[in-house]
Amino acid sequence: MKNKKINRWIAAAIGLFLLSLSGCGGGAQTASSSASSSQVAENTIIIKNFDFSPKEMTIKKGTTLTWINKDGPTHNIVGDAFKSGDLKTGDTFEFTFNETGTFAYHCGLHPNMTGTIIVE
């Protein structure tokens, strides 16, 4: 009898835990689901191993880039024209580049992490 009650409590706790995870998505915007996977990959910068990949990207004016934190630690993206909030693992940040130019950025928490966006 005790084992059945314990099993029910464990099952209920696991269910509540999984339900709470389904609501976690971070506060940053994510890439549009209507975009093709090649567009998303083409316009995506991955944060991993305390690095931005690719470190430099050339895009056309009007392009939206998405940064995805696939690293364990929290990071952020800081440039003169844009600034993300803190990005935990799995969080994303989007920015649309509507001006031409060269845009340097870095992680405000780890300044040795740098990148450059060239907008034509």
C-alpha positions, 0 to 999 in steps of 0.5 A: 500500500505504501509503495503505491502511494510513493509511486503515485507521488513520484509520478505526480512530481515527475508530471509537474516537473515536465509540465513546468519545463514546457513553459520555459522558453526564455524571453528572447524572440525565436526564428520564424517557423515559416523560414526554411531550415537553410535560411535559419542556418544561413542567418544563425550564429551559434554561441558555444565553447565561449565563442561565436560561430561564425565569428564574421558574417556578411549579410544583405541589408534587411537581414535578420540574424539569430544568435543561439546560446548552445553553451552552458554558461549565460552569455549576451550580445553587445554592439553599438547598434544592439544589445541582447538580454542575458541568454541562458542555454537554448535562448535566442536573440534576433536583430534585423540589420537595416543599415549598411556597415560593419558591426562589431559585437562581443559578449558583455559577460566574457569580453574575449568573445567577439564577432563582426557583422558586415552588412552590404 
